[in-house]
Amino acid sequence: MIVAGIEFPDNCTSCKLLIVERATFSQSSICTRCPVFVCRMPVTEEDKMYLPMVQPDDYREDWAIEWKKFFDGEIERPRLVL
């Protein structure tokens, strides 16, 4: 998936935060800011009920860069500046 011009995984299955964050998932969870989670586009007919919360081209570029560093293993957790 391409978000803010950067390539990301298509799903959460390989995310290092998956077990930790999903156990305590809420609106304040880091997952709710992740481009994979908020920009996910429907792929199959069953996915049609999932619409992206943010269009991939509208996602913040500075956050996308942080997430890319996280997914590439450069940092342990993205630092998302408001």
Chimera marker file (.cmm) of the C-alpha trace (Angstrom):
<marker_set name="trace">
<marker id="1" x="0.000" y="0.000" z="0.000" r="1" g="1" b="0" radius="0.5"/>
<marker id="2" x="1.285" y="3.487" z="-0.859" r="1" g="1" b="0" radius="0.5"/>
<marker id="3" x="0.537" y="6.201" z="1.725" r="1" g="1" b="0" radius="0.5"/>
<marker id="4" x="1.866" y="9.755" z="1.353" r="1" g="1" b="0" radius="0.5"/>
<marker id="5" x="4.133" y="8.426" z="-1.402" r="1" g="1" b="0" radius="0.5"/>
<marker id="6" x="5.712" y="5.781" z="0.876" r="1" g="1" b="0" radius="0.5"/>
<marker id="7" x="5.216" y="2.020" z="0.621" r="1" g="1" b="0" radius="0.5"/>
<marker id="8" x="3.765" y="0.236" z="3.666" r="1" g="1" b="0" radius="0.5"/>
<marker id="9" x="2.572" y="-3.316" z="4.395" r="1" g="1" b="0" radius="0.5"/>
<marker id="10" x="-0.988" y="-4.105" z="3.324" r="1" g="1" b="0" radius="0.5"/>
<marker id="11" x="-1.986" y="-5.411" z="6.759" r="1" g="1" b="0" radius="0.5"/>
<marker id="12" x="-1.014" y="-5.482" z="10.426" r="1" g="1" b="0" radius="0.5"/>
<marker id="13" x="0.069" y="-9.111" z="10.667" r="1" g="1" b="0" radius="0.5"/>
<marker id="14" x="3.812" y="-8.417" z="10.847" r="1" g="1" b="0" radius="0.5"/>
<marker id="15" x="3.610" y="-5.392" z="13.186" r="1" g="1" b="0" radius="0.5"/>
<marker id="16" x="5.747" y="-5.556" z="16.353" r="1" g="1" b="0" radius="0.5"/>
<marker id="17" x="3.105" y="-3.550" z="18.256" r="1" g="1" b="0" radius="0.5"/>
<marker id="18" x="0.260" y="-5.885" z="17.347" r="1" g="1" b="0" radius="0.5"/>
<marker id="19" x="0.199" y="-7.971" z="20.539" r="1" g="1" b="0" radius="0.5"/>
<marker id="20" x="0.895" y="-5.086" z="22.930" r="1" g="1" b="0" radius="0.5"/>
<marker id="21" x="-1.492" y="-2.557" z="21.422" r="1" g="1" b="0" radius="0.5"/>
<marker id="22" x="-4.332" y="-4.918" z="20.520" r="1" g="1" b="0" radius="0.5"/>
<marker id="23" x="-4.535" y="-6.068" z="24.140" r="1" g="1" b="0" radius="0.5"/>
<marker id="24" x="-5.352" y="-2.494" z="25.173" r="1" g="1" b="0" radius="0.5"/>
<marker id="25" x="-6.836" y="-1.152" z="21.940" r="1" g="1" b="0" radius="0.5"/>
<marker id="26" x="-8.654" y="2.177" z="22.354" r="1" g="1" b="0" radius="0.5"/>
<marker id="27" x="-8.848" y="5.582" z="20.678" r="1" g="1" b="0" radius="0.5"/>
<marker id="28" x="-5.523" y="6.483" z="22.286" r="1" g="1" b="0" radius="0.5"/>
<marker id="29" x="-3.766" y="3.391" z="20.899" r="1" g="1" b="0" radius="0.5"/>
<marker id="30" x="-0.860" y="4.056" z="18.538" r="1" g="1" b="0" radius="0.5"/>
<marker id="31" x="-2.653" y="1.777" z="16.042" r="1" g="1" b="0" radius="0.5"/>
<marker id="32" x="-5.297" y="4.450" z="15.452" r="1" g="1" b="0" radius="0.5"/>
<marker id="33" x="-2.574" y="6.657" z="13.967" r="1" g="1" b="0" radius="0.5"/>
<marker id="34" x="-0.911" y="3.983" z="11.848" r="1" g="1" b="0" radius="0.5"/>
<marker id="35" x="-1.199" y="4.435" z="8.062" r="1" g="1" b="0" radius="0.5"/>
<marker id="36" x="-1.817" y="0.690" z="7.616" r="1" g="1" b="0" radius="0.5"/>
<marker id="37" x="-4.823" y="0.896" z="9.952" r="1" g="1" b="0" radius="0.5"/>
<marker id="38" x="-6.324" y="4.276" z="8.978" r="1" g="1" b="0" radius="0.5"/>
<marker id="39" x="-5.683" y="4.167" z="5.214" r="1" g="1" b="0" radius="0.5"/>
<marker id="40" x="-6.614" y="0.534" z="4.560" r="1" g="1" b="0" radius="0.5"/>
<marker id="41" x="-8.490" y="0.207" z="1.309" r="1" g="1" b="0" radius="0.5"/>
<marker id="42" x="-11.080" y="-2.521" z="0.679" r="1" g="1" b="0" radius="0.5"/>
<marker id="43" x="-9.548" y="-5.429" z="-1.232" r="1" g="1" b="0" radius="0.5"/>
<marker id="44" x="-12.193" y="-8.137" z="-1.278" r="1" g="1" b="0" radius="0.5"/>
<marker id="45" x="-15.971" y="-7.949" z="-1.370" r="1" g="1" b="0" radius="0.5"/>
<marker id="46" x="-16.036" y="-8.693" z="2.370" r="1" g="1" b="0" radius="0.5"/>
<marker id="47" x="-13.725" y="-5.708" z="2.983" r="1" g="1" b="0" radius="0.5"/>
<marker id="48" x="-16.257" y="-3.322" z="1.449" r="1" g="1" b="0" radius="0.5"/>
<marker id="49" x="-17.559" y="-2.555" z="4.946" r="1" g="1" b="0" radius="0.5"/>
<marker id="50" x="-14.112" y="-1.128" z="5.789" r="1" g="1" b="0" radius="0.5"/>
<marker id="51" x="-13.578" y="2.326" z="4.378" r="1" g="1" b="0" radius="0.5"/>
<marker id="52" x="-10.352" y="4.243" z="4.924" r="1" g="1" b="0" radius="0.5"/>
<marker id="53" x="-10.553" y="6.823" z="7.709" r="1" g="1" b="0" radius="0.5"/>
<marker id="54" x="-7.932" y="8.882" z="5.868" r="1" g="1" b="0" radius="0.5"/>
<marker id="55" x="-7.268" y="8.746" z="2.149" r="1" g="1" b="0" radius="0.5"/>
<marker id="56" x="-3.687" y="7.566" z="1.478" r="1" g="1" b="0" radius="0.5"/>
<marker id="57" x="-2.748" y="10.820" z="-0.279" r="1" g="1" b="0" radius="0.5"/>
<marker id="58" x="-4.111" y="12.887" z="2.626" r="1" g="1" b="0" radius="0.5"/>
<marker id="59" x="-2.106" y="11.152" z="5.370" r="1" g="1" b="0" radius="0.5"/>
<marker id="60" x="0.491" y="13.374" z="7.053" r="1" g="1" b="0" radius="0.5"/>
<marker id="61" x="3.860" y="12.991" z="5.356" r="1" g="1" b="0" radius="0.5"/>
<marker id="62" x="5.851" y="13.580" z="8.578" r="1" g="1" b="0" radius="0.5"/>
<marker id="63" x="3.931" y="10.780" z="10.303" r="1" g="1" b="0" radius="0.5"/>
<marker id="64" x="4.366" y="8.497" z="7.282" r="1" g="1" b="0" radius="0.5"/>
<marker id="65" x="8.130" y="9.026" z="7.466" r="1" g="1" b="0" radius="0.5"/>
<marker id="66" x="8.125" y="8.093" z="11.179" r="1" g="1" b="0" radius="0.5"/>
<marker id="67" x="6.052" y="4.975" z="10.530" r="1" g="1" b="0" radius="0.5"/>
<marker id="68" x="8.369" y="3.958" z="7.687" r="1" g="1" b="0" radius="0.5"/>
<marker id="69" x="11.341" y="4.163" z="10.082" r="1" g="1" b="0" radius="0.5"/>
<marker id="70" x="9.398" y="1.968" z="12.520" r="1" g="1" b="0" radius="0.5"/>
<marker id="71" x="8.468" y="-0.647" z="9.916" r="1" g="1" b="0" radius="0.5"/>
<marker id="72" x="12.068" y="-0.693" z="8.644" r="1" g="1" b="0" radius="0.5"/>
<marker id="73" x="13.311" y="-1.390" z="12.198" r="1" g="1" b="0" radius="0.5"/>
<marker id="74" x="15.174" y="1.912" z="12.590" r="1" g="1" b="0" radius="0.5"/>
<marker id="75" x="13.153" y="2.937" z="15.666" r="1" g="1" b="0" radius="0.5"/>
<marker id="76" x="11.215" y="1.014" z="18.337" r="1" g="1" b="0" radius="0.5"/>
<marker id="77" x="8.133" y="3.229" z="18.289" r="1" g="1" b="0" radius="0.5"/>
<marker id="78" x="7.127" y="6.120" z="16.003" r="1" g="1" b="0" radius="0.5"/>
<marker id="79" x="7.276" y="9.613" z="17.508" r="1" g="1" b="0" radius="0.5"/>
<marker id="80" x="4.253" y="11.437" z="16.113" r="1" g="1" b="0" radius="0.5"/>
<marker id="81" x="4.458" y="15.175" z="16.685" r="1" g="1" b="0" radius="0.5"/>
<marker id="82" x="1.112" y="16.982" z="16.726" r="1" g="1" b="0" radius="0.5"/>
<link id1="1" id2="2" r="1" g="1" b="0" radius="0.2"/>
<link id1="2" id2="3" r="1" g="1" b="0" radius="0.2"/>
<link id1="3" id2="4" r="1" g="1" b="0" radius="0.2"/>
<link id1="4" id2="5" r="1" g="1" b="0" radius="0.2"/>
<link id1="5" id2="6" r="1" g="1" b="0" radius="0.2"/>
<link id1="6" id2="7" r="1" g="1" b="0" radius="0.2"/>
<link id1="7" id2="8" r="1" g="1" b="0" radius="0.2"/>
<link id1="8" id2="9" r="1" g="1" b="0" radius="0.2"/>
<link id1="9" id2="10" r="1" g="1" b="0" radius="0.2"/>
<link id1="10" id2="11" r="1" g="1" b="0" radius="0.2"/>
<link id1="11" id2="12" r="1" g="1" b="0" radius="0.2"/>
<link id1="12" id2="13" r="1" g="1" b="0" radius="0.2"/>
<link id1="13" id2="14" r="1" g="1" b="0" radius="0.2"/>
<link id1="14" id2="15" r="1" g="1" b="0" radius="0.2"/>
<link id1="15" id2="16" r="1" g="1" b="0" radius="0.2"/>
<link id1="16" id2="17" r="1" g="1" b="0" radius="0.2"/>
<link id1="17" id2="18" r="1" g="1" b="0" radius="0.2"/>
<link id1="18" id2="19" r="1" g="1" b="0" radius="0.2"/>
<link id1="19" id2="20" r="1" g="1" b="0" radius="0.2"/>
<link id1="20" id2="21" r="1" g="1" b="0" radius="0.2"/>
<link id1="21" id2="22" r="1" g="1" b="0" radius="0.2"/>
<link id1="22" id2="23" r="1" g="1" b="0" radius="0.2"/>
<link id1="23" id2="24" r="1" g="1" b="0" radius="0.2"/>
<link id1="24" id2="25" r="1" g="1" b="0" radius="0.2"/>
<link id1="25" id2="26" r="1" g="1" b="0" radius="0.2"/>
<link id1="26" id2="27" r="1" g="1" b="0" radius="0.2"/>
<link id1="27" id2="28" r="1" g="1" b="0" radius="0.2"/>
<link id1="28" id2="29" r="1" g="1" b="0" radius="0.2"/>
<link id1="29" id2="30" r="1" g="1" b="0" radius="0.2"/>
<link id1="30" id2="31" r="1" g="1" b="0" radius="0.2"/>
<link id1="31" id2="32" r="1" g="1" b="0" radius="0.2"/>
<link id1="32" id2="33" r="1" g="1" b="0" radius="0.2"/>
<link id1="33" id2="34" r="1" g="1" b="0" radius="0.2"/>
<link id1="34" id2="35" r="1" g="1" b="0" radius="0.2"/>
<link id1="35" id2="36" r="1" g="1" b="0" radius="0.2"/>
<link id1="36" id2="37" r="1" g="1" b="0" radius="0.2"/>
<link id1="37" id2="38" r="1" g="1" b="0" radius="0.2"/>
<link id1="38" id2="39" r="1" g="1" b="0" radius="0.2"/>
<link id1="39" id2="40" r="1" g="1" b="0" radius="0.2"/>
<link id1="40" id2="41" r="1" g="1" b="0" radius="0.2"/>
<link id1="41" id2="42" r="1" g="1" b="0" radius="0.2"/>
<link id1="42" id2="43" r="1" g="1" b="0" radius="0.2"/>
<link id1="43" id2="44" r="1" g="1" b="0" radius="0.2"/>
<link id1="44" id2="45" r="1" g="1" b="0" radius="0.2"/>
<link id1="45" id2="46" r="1" g="1" b="0" radius="0.2"/>
<link id1="46" id2="47" r="1" g="1" b="0" radius="0.2"/>
<link id1="47" id2="48" r="1" g="1" b="0" radius="0.2"/>
<link id1="48" id2="49" r="1" g="1" b="0" radius="0.2"/>
<link id1="49" id2="50" r="1" g="1" b="0" radius="0.2"/>
<link id1="50" id2="51" r="1" g="1" b="0" radius="0.2"/>
<link id1="51" id2="52" r="1" g="1" b="0" radius="0.2"/>
<link id1="52" id2="53" r="1" g="1" b="0" radius="0.2"/>
<link id1="53" id2="54" r="1" g="1" b="0" radius="0.2"/>
<link id1="54" id2="55" r="1" g="1" b="0" radius="0.2"/>
<link id1="55" id2="56" r="1" g="1" b="0" radius="0.2"/>
<link id1="56" id2="57" r="1" g="1" b="0" radius="0.2"/>
<link id1="57" id2="58" r="1" g="1" b="0" radius="0.2"/>
<link id1="58" id2="59" r="1" g="1" b="0" radius="0.2"/>
<link id1="59" id2="60" r="1" g="1" b="0" radius="0.2"/>
<link id1="60" id2="61" r="1" g="1" b="0" radius="0.2"/>
<link id1="61" id2="62" r="1" g="1" b="0" radius="0.2"/>
<link id1="62" id2="63" r="1" g="1" b="0" radius="0.2"/>
<link id1="63" id2="64" r="1" g="1" b="0" radius="0.2"/>
<link id1="64" id2="65" r="1" g="1" b="0" radius="0.2"/>
<link id1="65" id2="66" r="1" g="1" b="0" radius="0.2"/>
<link id1="66" id2="67" r="1" g="1" b="0" radius="0.2"/>
<link id1="67" id2="68" r="1" g="1" b="0" radius="0.2"/>
<link id1="68" id2="69" r="1" g="1" b="0" radius="0.2"/>
<link id1="69" id2="70" r="1" g="1" b="0" radius="0.2"/>
<link id1="70" id2="71" r="1" g="1" b="0" radius="0.2"/>
<link id1="71" id2="72" r="1" g="1" b="0" radius="0.2"/>
<link id1="72" id2="73" r="1" g="1" b="0" radius="0.2"/>
<link id1="73" id2="74" r="1" g="1" b="0" radius="0.2"/>
<link id1="74" id2="75" r="1" g="1" b="0" radius="0.2"/>
<link id1="75" id2="76" r="1" g="1" b="0" radius="0.2"/>
<link id1="76" id2="77" r="1" g="1" b="0" radius="0.2"/>
<link id1="77" id2="78" r="1" g="1" b="0" radius="0.2"/>
<link id1="78" id2="79" r="1" g="1" b="0" radius="0.2"/>
<link id1="79" id2="80" r="1" g="1" b="0" radius="0.2"/>
<link id1="80" id2="81" r="1" g="1" b="0" radius="0.2"/>
<link id1="81" id2="82" r="1" g="1" b="0" radius="0.2"/>
</marker_set>
